[in-house]
């Protein structure tokens, strides 16, 4: 077991963390703010950021075209906007999609000679600095170097990663997640939980990354269990308030641990459900948890790691897996042709090797058939 660890992002947390750390935004004279259509404004984060930039005399423009599962072409366009505006740094506000996209945009802006797909293979110059401000508690993108984009016209996700892509600062303020409804809050928490368990089982895990995985999973699992009793009614946002801090910090811990150890098979298997059926990413990962535990328990190391992980949560493995699948609640039926297409899309992903037991294509098919036929 290794004790290796690297986390170049500085994490700043607490109420009013943006306003209280205004000096951290003095990274240049011009800033590109990367967001989706609505969440940055609805959360209050955009107003807080622009107020700080105004107080510092920093010019800014907003690029708000980031959709769920951002396209390579959209990120490339964002890089062009940043370059032409003369942006010297980027502030990313939103869930995983804007935060992921900002990393690619920051690289495209600094490497204007590249065509869109060159970003995956070229020798890169340092990206523009990034300040990442999450408005969801799920991806942990604010503390890692992963940028997941969707290839145009292919319905296939491909991850860009560069050591230049770590955000300089991650600013965590739970109030920016307060406008999220029950369904989205649960889904993002499931994504973060999957980050924790998949990275814990990873052969790349270290003592430190597993420490973060356990800490994050404990926070997330306890909150998910309590949120299962919350009704989606007029009082739902008020009833979710007690869990916002635990969810956000648990999600951040999940982002830290996948930065070291990566994710496992649940992620590529779930991508198809998101891309073709619109299943929220966290639920699309969580629905595979029973199968993930089952296959990894076929080898001694995997079985022991699962037992150790679940012991830290205070539950048996069967109970943990069943709960995560129940809270994921995916209702999808697939045809044989769809399953073959999905296998072609994701059977070559590197995530499968990131587990004690490495499933093969036939076993991937078994999983899809068992769950969705």
C-alpha positions as CSV (number, residue, x, y, z in Angstrom):
1,X,0.0,0.0,0.0
2,X,1.3,3.4,-1.0
3,X,1.2,6.6,1.0
4,X,1.6,8.8,-2.2
5,X,-0.6,11.8,-2.5
6,X,-0.9,15.0,-4.5
7,X,-3.6,17.7,-4.3
8,X,-2.4,21.0,-5.8
9,X,-5.9,22.6,-5.5
10,X,-6.4,24.9,-2.4
11,X,-9.8,24.2,-0.8
12,X,-11.6,27.2,0.7
13,X,-14.9,26.5,2.5
14,X,-17.5,28.2,4.6
15,X,-20.4,30.6,4.5
16,X,-19.8,33.6,2.2
17,X,-16.5,32.0,1.2
18,X,-16.4,34.0,-2.1
19,X,-16.9,37.4,-0.5
20,X,-14.5,36.6,2.3
21,X,-11.8,35.5,0.0
22,X,-12.0,38.3,-2.6
23,X,-8.2,38.7,-2.8
24,X,-7.9,35.2,-4.3
25,X,-9.7,36.4,-7.4
26,X,-6.8,38.8,-8.3
27,X,-5.4,36.5,-10.9
28,X,-5.4,38.9,-13.8
29,X,-7.2,41.9,-15.4
30,X,-9.8,39.9,-17.4
31,X,-11.8,36.8,-16.4
32,X,-14.1,34.4,-18.3
33,X,-16.9,33.1,-16.2
34,X,-18.0,29.6,-17.4
35,X,-21.5,28.5,-16.5
36,X,-24.5,26.6,-17.6
37,X,-27.8,28.4,-18.5
38,X,-29.3,28.8,-15.0
39,X,-27.7,27.3,-12.0
40,X,-24.9,29.9,-11.5
41,X,-27.5,32.7,-11.3
42,X,-30.1,30.7,-9.4
43,X,-27.6,29.7,-6.7
44,X,-26.5,33.2,-6.0
45,X,-22.9,32.3,-6.9
46,X,-22.8,34.4,-10.1
47,X,-23.9,37.5,-8.3
48,X,-21.3,37.0,-5.6
49,X,-18.5,36.4,-8.1
50,X,-19.3,39.4,-10.3
51,X,-19.5,41.6,-7.2
52,X,-16.0,40.6,-6.2
53,X,-14.7,41.0,-9.7
54,X,-16.2,44.5,-9.9
55,X,-14.7,45.4,-6.5
56,X,-11.3,44.5,-7.8
57,X,-11.7,46.3,-11.1
58,X,-11.4,43.0,-13.1
59,X,-13.2,42.9,-16.4
60,X,-15.2,39.8,-17.2
61,X,-17.5,38.1,-19.7
62,X,-19.8,35.1,-19.2
63,X,-19.8,32.0,-21.4
64,X,-23.0,30.2,-20.4
65,X,-23.4,27.6,-23.2
66,X,-22.4,24.6,-21.1
67,X,-25.0,21.9,-21.2
68,X,-25.1,18.5,-19.4
69,X,-22.5,16.2,-21.0
70,X,-20.7,19.1,-22.7
71,X,-19.7,18.7,-26.3
72,X,-16.0,19.0,-27.4
73,X,-17.1,21.7,-29.9
74,X,-18.8,23.8,-27.2
75,X,-15.7,23.7,-25.0
76,X,-13.5,24.5,-28.0
77,X,-15.8,27.5,-28.7
78,X,-15.4,28.6,-25.1
79,X,-11.6,28.5,-25.4
80,X,-11.9,30.8,-28.5
81,X,-14.1,33.2,-26.5
82,X,-11.6,33.3,-23.7
83,X,-8.7,33.9,-26.0
84,X,-10.4,36.6,-28.0
85,X,-11.6,38.4,-24.8
86,X,-8.0,38.2,-23.5
87,X,-9.0,36.3,-20.3
88,X,-6.2,35.7,-18.0
89,X,-8.1,33.3,-15.7
90,X,-11.4,31.4,-15.5
91,X,-14.0,31.2,-12.8
92,X,-16.2,28.1,-13.2
93,X,-19.6,28.0,-11.5
94,X,-22.0,25.1,-11.6
95,X,-22.2,21.4,-11.4
96,X,-19.8,18.9,-12.9
97,X,-20.5,19.9,-16.5
98,X,-19.4,23.6,-16.2
99,X,-16.5,22.7,-13.9
100,X,-15.3,19.9,-16.3
101,X,-15.8,22.1,-19.3
102,X,-13.8,25.0,-17.8
103,X,-10.7,22.8,-17.6
104,X,-10.9,22.1,-21.3
105,X,-11.7,25.7,-22.1
106,X,-8.7,26.9,-20.1
107,X,-6.5,24.5,-22.1
108,X,-8.0,25.5,-25.5
109,X,-7.5,29.2,-24.6
110,X,-3.8,28.6,-23.9
111,X,-3.3,26.4,-26.9
112,X,-5.1,28.1,-29.7
113,X,-3.1,26.3,-32.4
114,X,-4.9,23.0,-31.6
115,X,-7.9,21.6,-33.4
116,X,-10.7,20.4,-31.0
117,X,-9.5,16.7,-30.7
118,X,-5.8,17.6,-30.5
119,X,-6.4,18.3,-26.8
120,X,-6.3,14.6,-26.1
121,X,-2.9,13.9,-27.7
122,X,-0.9,17.1,-28.1
123,X,1.9,18.5,-25.9
124,X,0.1,21.3,-24.1
125,X,1.2,24.6,-22.7
126,X,0.0,25.5,-19.2
127,X,-3.8,26.3,-19.0
128,X,-5.3,29.5,-17.7
129,X,-5.7,29.4,-13.9
130,X,-9.2,28.3,-12.7
131,X,-11.3,29.1,-9.7
132,X,-13.9,26.4,-9.3
133,X,-17.2,27.0,-7.4
134,X,-19.5,24.0,-7.2
135,X,-23.3,24.5,-7.1
136,X,-24.0,20.7,-6.7
137,X,-22.7,18.1,-4.3
138,X,-21.7,15.3,-6.7
139,X,-18.8,15.3,-9.0
140,X,-15.9,16.7,-6.9
141,X,-14.6,18.2,-10.2
142,X,-13.5,21.2,-8.2
143,X,-10.5,19.3,-6.9
144,X,-9.4,17.0,-9.7
145,X,-7.9,17.3,-13.2
146,X,-10.6,15.4,-15.1
147,X,-12.7,17.0,-17.9
148,X,-15.3,14.7,-19.3
149,X,-16.6,15.8,-22.7
150,X,-18.9,14.2,-25.2
151,X,-17.6,13.6,-28.7
152,X,-19.7,15.4,-31.2
153,X,-22.1,13.2,-33.1
154,X,-21.0,10.0,-31.3
155,X,-22.8,9.9,-28.0
156,X,-19.5,8.8,-26.5
157,X,-17.8,10.4,-23.5
158,X,-14.0,10.9,-23.5
159,X,-12.0,12.3,-20.6
160,X,-9.4,15.0,-21.0
161,X,-6.9,15.2,-18.2
162,X,-3.8,17.3,-17.8
163,X,-1.7,18.2,-14.8
164,X,-2.3,21.8,-15.8
165,X,-6.0,21.4,-15.3
166,X,-6.2,21.4,-11.5
167,X,-8.2,24.4,-10.3
168,X,-6.0,26.8,-8.4
169,X,-8.8,27.3,-5.8
170,X,-12.0,25.4,-5.0
171,X,-14.5,27.5,-3.1
172,X,-17.1,25.5,-1.2
173,X,-20.2,27.3,0.1
174,X,-23.2,25.0,0.9
175,X,-25.6,27.8,0.3
176,X,-24.9,27.6,-3.5
177,X,-26.5,24.1,-3.4
178,X,-29.6,25.2,-1.5
179,X,-31.8,25.6,-4.6
180,X,-31.4,22.0,-5.8
181,X,-34.5,19.9,-5.5
182,X,-34.7,16.4,-4.0
183,X,-34.2,14.4,-7.2
184,X,-31.1,16.2,-8.3
185,X,-29.7,16.4,-4.8
186,X,-30.0,12.6,-4.4
187,X,-28.6,11.9,-7.8
188,X,-25.5,14.0,-7.3
189,X,-24.9,12.4,-3.9
190,X,-25.1,9.0,-5.5
191,X,-22.5,10.0,-8.0
192,X,-20.2,11.1,-5.2
193,X,-20.8,7.9,-3.3
194,X,-19.9,5.9,-6.3
195,X,-16.7,7.9,-6.5
196,X,-15.8,6.9,-3.0
197,X,-16.5,3.2,-3.3
198,X,-15.0,2.7,-6.7
199,X,-11.8,4.6,-5.8
200,X,-11.5,2.7,-2.5
201,X,-11.4,-0.6,-4.5
202,X,-9.0,0.8,-7.1
203,X,-5.5,-0.8,-7.3
204,X,-4.2,2.8,-7.6
205,X,-5.6,3.7,-4.2
206,X,-3.3,4.8,-1.4
207,X,-3.7,5.0,2.3
208,X,-4.5,8.7,2.1
209,X,-7.0,8.3,-0.8
210,X,-8.8,5.6,1.0
211,X,-9.0,7.8,4.1
212,X,-10.8,10.4,2.0
213,X,-13.0,7.8,0.4
214,X,-14.2,6.5,3.7
215,X,-14.8,10.0,5.1
216,X,-16.8,11.1,2.0
217,X,-18.8,7.9,1.9
218,X,-19.8,8.1,5.6
219,X,-21.1,11.6,5.1
220,X,-22.9,10.8,1.9
221,X,-24.4,7.4,2.9
222,X,-25.8,8.9,6.1
223,X,-27.3,11.8,4.3
224,X,-28.8,9.6,1.6
225,X,-30.4,7.4,4.2
226,X,-32.0,10.4,5.8
227,X,-33.0,12.0,2.5
228,X,-34.9,8.8,1.7
229,X,-37.5,10.0,4.2
230,X,-37.8,13.5,2.8
231,X,-41.0,14.2,0.9
232,X,-40.8,16.1,-2.4
233,X,-43.3,18.8,-1.3
234,X,-43.5,22.5,-0.8
235,X,-41.1,22.3,2.2
236,X,-38.5,20.1,0.5
237,X,-35.7,22.7,0.2
238,X,-36.1,23.6,3.8
239,X,-36.0,19.9,4.8
240,X,-32.9,19.3,2.8
241,X,-30.9,22.2,4.4
242,X,-29.5,20.0,7.3
243,X,-27.7,17.8,4.8
244,X,-26.1,20.4,2.4
245,X,-22.8,20.8,4.2
246,X,-22.3,17.0,4.7
247,X,-23.2,16.4,1.0
248,X,-20.9,19.1,-0.3
249,X,-17.9,18.1,1.8
250,X,-18.5,14.4,1.1
251,X,-18.6,15.1,-2.6
252,X,-15.4,17.1,-2.4
253,X,-13.7,14.2,-0.5
254,X,-14.9,11.9,-3.3
255,X,-13.3,14.2,-5.9
256,X,-10.1,14.1,-4.0
257,X,-10.0,10.3,-3.9
258,X,-10.8,9.8,-7.5
259,X,-8.0,12.3,-8.3
260,X,-5.6,9.6,-7.0
261,X,-7.4,6.4,-7.7
262,X,-9.9,7.0,-10.5
263,X,-13.3,5.3,-10.9
264,X,-14.4,1.8,-11.8
265,X,-16.9,0.0,-14.0
266,X,-20.1,1.7,-12.8
267,X,-19.1,4.9,-14.6
268,X,-18.7,3.7,-18.2
269,X,-21.6,1.3,-17.9
270,X,-23.8,4.2,-16.7
271,X,-22.7,6.6,-19.4
272,X,-25.0,5.0,-21.9
273,X,-28.1,5.4,-19.7
274,X,-27.3,9.1,-19.4
275,X,-26.5,9.8,-23.0
276,X,-29.4,7.8,-24.6
277,X,-32.1,7.8,-21.9
278,X,-31.3,11.0,-19.9
279,X,-30.9,9.1,-16.7
280,X,-29.1,11.5,-14.2
281,X,-25.4,10.5,-14.0
282,X,-25.4,9.6,-10.3
283,X,-28.4,7.3,-10.6
284,X,-27.0,5.8,-13.8
285,X,-23.9,4.8,-11.8
286,X,-25.6,3.7,-8.6
287,X,-28.0,1.3,-10.3
288,X,-25.0,-1.0,-11.0
289,X,-23.8,-1.2,-7.3
290,X,-25.1,-4.7,-6.6
291,X,-23.3,-6.1,-9.7
292,X,-20.2,-4.1,-8.9
293,X,-20.0,-5.7,-5.4
294,X,-20.9,-9.1,-6.8
295,X,-18.2,-9.3,-9.4
296,X,-15.5,-7.7,-7.2
297,X,-16.3,-10.2,-4.4
298,X,-15.2,-13.0,-6.7
299,X,-11.6,-12.3,-5.8
300,X,-10.3,-12.4,-2.2
301,X,-8.9,-8.8,-2.4
302,X,-12.1,-7.4,-3.7
303,X,-14.2,-9.2,-1.1
304,X,-12.0,-8.0,1.7
305,X,-12.0,-4.4,0.5
306,X,-15.8,-4.3,0.2
307,X,-16.2,-5.7,3.7
308,X,-13.8,-3.2,5.1
309,X,-15.5,-0.3,3.3
310,X,-19.0,-1.3,4.4
311,X,-17.8,-1.9,7.9
312,X,-16.9,1.8,8.0
313,X,-20.4,2.7,7.0
314,X,-21.9,0.5,9.7
315,X,-23.8,-1.8,7.3
316,X,-23.4,-5.2,5.6
317,X,-22.2,-5.2,1.9
318,X,-25.6,-6.6,0.7
319,X,-27.4,-3.8,2.5
320,X,-25.2,-1.0,1.2
321,X,-25.5,-2.3,-2.4
322,X,-29.2,-2.8,-2.2
323,X,-29.7,0.7,-0.7
324,X,-27.7,2.4,-3.4
325,X,-29.6,0.6,-6.1
326,X,-32.9,1.4,-4.4
327,X,-32.1,5.1,-4.1
328,X,-30.9,5.1,-7.7
329,X,-34.4,3.9,-9.0
330,X,-33.7,3.6,-12.7
331,X,-36.6,2.4,-14.9
332,X,-35.2,1.5,-18.3
333,X,-35.8,-1.4,-20.6
334,X,-33.2,-2.2,-23.3
335,X,-33.4,-4.1,-26.6
336,X,-30.7,-6.5,-27.7
337,X,-29.6,-4.0,-30.3
338,X,-29.3,-1.3,-27.7
339,X,-27.2,-3.5,-25.5
340,X,-24.8,-4.3,-28.4
341,X,-24.5,-0.6,-29.2
342,X,-23.8,0.2,-25.6
343,X,-21.1,-2.4,-25.4
344,X,-19.4,-1.1,-28.5
345,X,-19.5,2.4,-26.9
346,X,-17.9,1.6,-23.6
347,X,-16.2,-1.9,-23.6
348,X,-12.8,-0.3,-24.3
349,X,-12.9,2.2,-21.4
350,X,-10.0,2.1,-19.0
351,X,-12.2,2.1,-15.9
352,X,-12.7,-1.6,-16.0
353,X,-9.0,-2.3,-15.1
354,X,-9.5,-0.1,-12.1
355,X,-11.0,-2.8,-9.9
356,X,-9.8,-6.0,-8.2
357,X,-11.9,-8.0,-10.6
358,X,-11.8,-6.9,-14.2
359,X,-15.1,-7.6,-16.0
360,X,-15.0,-8.6,-19.7
361,X,-17.3,-7.8,-22.5
362,X,-19.5,-10.9,-21.9
363,X,-19.9,-10.0,-18.3
364,X,-20.8,-6.4,-19.2
365,X,-23.5,-7.9,-21.4
366,X,-24.7,-10.1,-18.5
367,X,-25.0,-7.0,-16.3
368,X,-27.0,-5.1,-18.9
369,X,-29.3,-8.0,-19.5
370,X,-29.9,-8.8,-15.9
371,X,-30.8,-5.2,-15.0
372,X,-32.6,-3.9,-18.1
373,X,-34.2,-6.8,-20.0
